């Protein structure tokens, strides 16, 4: 039997974080289930192989480093780090305040990068480890009244894939998981969902906001993806077991049939645009004789 791994997973109070923690623990691995308020992680309390720990990836980097040092004292090591915590900010770009914009990027981009900065010295020191970034298919396309979220996931995509190349020489692997719509609490208005307040919304965007608000309400609870199945797939892909037996860790994993479809459409649209303007684009090159 392979030795158990130690997982550090953020955002374990619900959704993928919760289900992935339970999956890893049920398969014999040990889990450090991170959240801002571990005392409130009632769904994980008392479960075998799961230890709730305090970690707020929105803290400044020195405090995150302190938290990682405390976390390392539990088992003495970390093997897999899953950056999962995030939320959705709605409202148009013009309506959203600079503060709302910064909070969205802090939670979805800057915080996750700081977590990696805090844990990488440990992983580099032991010459191995796995980083798992939970992104979104939303990174690939714009969405009316949700573009701050989409932009944050696009930034996370670029930064995490770049980081992956920088650390691969230290024996550290990385996988970017880009889920479609899963039936988690991400779209619940009282959970991980924040909208621009009515007082700052502009009448010119009434229709765009109405359609977006209605769509999110209709999606919530009816998403195609099953988070329990999704968590099992993430676990097996990371550990090269089950459905991923013998397969190397992929650079990125679209998770859910809708993710595969929408990412493919977005990539094809980009390729089509390149081809349409290729002959004009090349006019900016120096001539071979110059």
Secondary structure, 3 states (H helix, E strand, C coil): CCCCCEEEECCCCCHHHHHHHHHHHHCCCEEEEEECCHHHCCCCCCCCCEEEEECCCCCCHHHHHHHHHHHHHHHCCCCEEEECCCCEECCCCCCCCHHHHHHHHHHHHHHHHHHHHHHHHHHHHHCCEEEEEECCHHHHCCCCCCHHHHHHHHHHHHHHHHHHHHHHHHCEEEEEEEECCECCCCCCCCCCEECCCHHHCCHHHHHHHHHHHHHHHHHCCCCCECHHHHHHHHHHHHHCCHHHCCCCCCCEEEECHHHHHHHHHHHHHHHHHHHHHHHHHHHHCCCCCC
